[in-house]
Amino acid sequence: MTEAVKHETVLDTGAEQLGKTYAHALIGAAQNAGVADEVIEQLGRLVDQYLDASAQLTAAFASPRVDDDEKTRVIDRIFADDFHPILIKFLKIMARRGRLAYIRAVRDAAEDIHDELLGRVLASVRTAVPLSDDLRDQITTRLGAVMNKQVRLRESVEPDLIGGMLIRVGDRVFDSTVSNRLSKMAKKTREGFSSQLLSKFDQFTSQ
């Protein structure tokens, strides 16, 4: 068991380091062209909307049995019309080097590096229900004021989450401060909306 954990940790560390190396290269090229925001957003979309939705595409990217030329043709067919040429060129370089299996590590590293360059912090927000636009704006504004920095949210929905919301920035957890106040605000909003629905229902049934 210990050997298995050790081996997995080594692999994770290797992927993280490789991701950082390629992410620095991608961000450098994108910054020189003035398209860093666009390219990083598209890289995230590639992972979240394409790879996460297609086990077949993920397997093709990772498989050594699919030759490099075929992988570059797949990149052209699927992404060339939607993604910036810098990102397309970058993906082809990764394909030729047999590194497409690490594209998620590159995405994570690229977002972290870009945040650091912008003086922005990442806040992990776990909620029992998806955030509304209004509550998302409030979280971003409040955290920005607390951290005195621009904030980027990474959202996840966990229906069984006790308390409704948990916010983490690095090692700092806002469960009993900002998060708790926002949870109460969201609960109050939901209860107010429910009260309005019940009132309308009473009016309808009394006619």
N, C-alpha and C positions, 0 to 999 in steps of 0.2 A: 504493500500500500504506500509506504513512504517513498519507494523508488518511483511509483507511478505519479505521485504528487510532484515529486522533484522534477521528473521528466516533463510533465505538463507545464510547470512553472518556467522551465528553461525555454520551452517552445513559445509560451506566451511572451516572455521577455524578448526573444528573438523577433517575433512578429511586431512587437511594439517598437523595437529599435529600427527594424526595416521600414515600418510605417513612417516613422519620423524622418528617416533619410529621404524617402520618396516624397513625403509631404513638403519638406523644405524645397526640394527641386521644383515641385509643381507650383508652390506659392511664389517662388522666385520668378519663374517664367510668367505667371499670371500677373504679378505686380508690375513687371517690366512692361506688360501690355496694358496695364490699367484695368484689368478685368478680374481681380482677385475675388471680389464678392460674388460675381457671377459664376466663376468656375467652381468655387467651393460649394455654393448652393447646388450646382448641377451635380457635383460629385456626391453630395448627400442624397440628392434625388435618385441617382443611379443605384445607390445602396438601398434606400428605403422603399422606393417604388418599383424598381426593376428586380434586383437580386432577392429582396425579401419576398417578392411575389412569385418568383420563379425558381424552384429548386433545380430545374433543368439548366437554366442559365448559370446559376451559381456553380453547379457541378461542372459545366463546360469550362468556366473560367478557371476552376481549380484543377481540372483533370490533366495529367501529363500525357494522356492518351489522345487528347485533341491537339493537333499540331499548331504551331504558332501562326502559320498562314491562315488557317481556318479561324482562329480566334480573332485575328485582325479583320477578317471578312465579316465576322459576326458583329464586331464593334462598328464597322461601317454601316452594315445593314440596319442595326437597331438604333444607333446613337448619332450618326453623322449629321442627320437633318435637324436634330434638336440641341446638340451640345456644342460648345465653343471648340473651334479647331485646336486650341491649346490642350484642352482636356482630351480630345480624340487622339492627338499625337502622343500625349502622355500615356493613355491606356494602351496604345499600340507598343510603346516602348516596354511597358510592364509585361505585355503579352509575349514579346520577343525574348524577354529575360525570364519568362516562366514565373512571374510574380503576381499574376492577377488574383491568386488565392488570398492575397494580403490586402485587397482593395479596401476592406472595412477598417483595417488598421491604419491605412493611409488616410481615410476619411476622418477617423477620430483624431489622428495627429494633426491633420490640416486644420480642423476646426479649433483645436487647442492652440496651435501656433498662431493662427489668425486672431483669435481672441487676445492672446498675449500682445501681439503687435498693436492692436487697437486699444489696449488697456481695458479690455472687456473681461468680465468674469462669467463663468458658466454656472447656472443654478439648475440643479436637478429638482424637478417638481413632480411629486407623486400625488395623484388625486384619486378619489373614489369614483368621480365622474369626470368627463372631459371638461376642460376649462372653457368658459364663455370668453368672447373677445374682451368684454368689459373687465372680467376678473383677471384675465391674462395681463391686461394693461395695468391694472392696479398692483399686481404682484411685481411686474417689471419696475414700475415707478417706486414702490416702497423699498424694494431691495436695492435699487439704484441709489436711493437716498441713504439707506443704512450702510451700504458698502462704499458709497462715494465713487462709484464706477458705473459704466454702462453694463447692462446685464443681458445675457442671452439665456433663454429658457430651453431646457430639454425636458419634455413632458412625457409622462407615462401614466396610464390609467390602471388602477388596482382596486376593483370594486369592494374588496374586503378590508380596505385600509381603515383602521380605527381612527376616528377624529377627522376623516375626510381629506386631510392634506398633510404632506410632509415635504419640507423644502430643505435642500442641502446645497451649500456652497463650499466646496473643498471639504474641510473637516468640520465646518460649522453647520449646525443643524438649527433651523428656525422653527422647530415644532411648537415650542411653548411661547414664542414671541410673535413675530410677523405671521408665521403660518397659522397659528391659533386664531389670531384676530381675523385673518382673511377667511378661515374656515367658518367662523361665526358669521361673518358678513355674507358668505355664500349661502349658509343655512338660512339666515334671515331673509335673503332674497327669494330663496326657494319657497319658504313658508309664506311669504307675502304673495307670491304668485299663486300658491295653492289656495290661499284664502280667497283671492279674487275668483278663482275657478269655482270654489264652493259657493260663493255668494251668487254667482251667475246661475249655478245649478239650482239653488234654492228659489231664485226668482222664476226660473223656467218651470219648476215643478209646482209652484204655488198658483200658476195661472190656470 
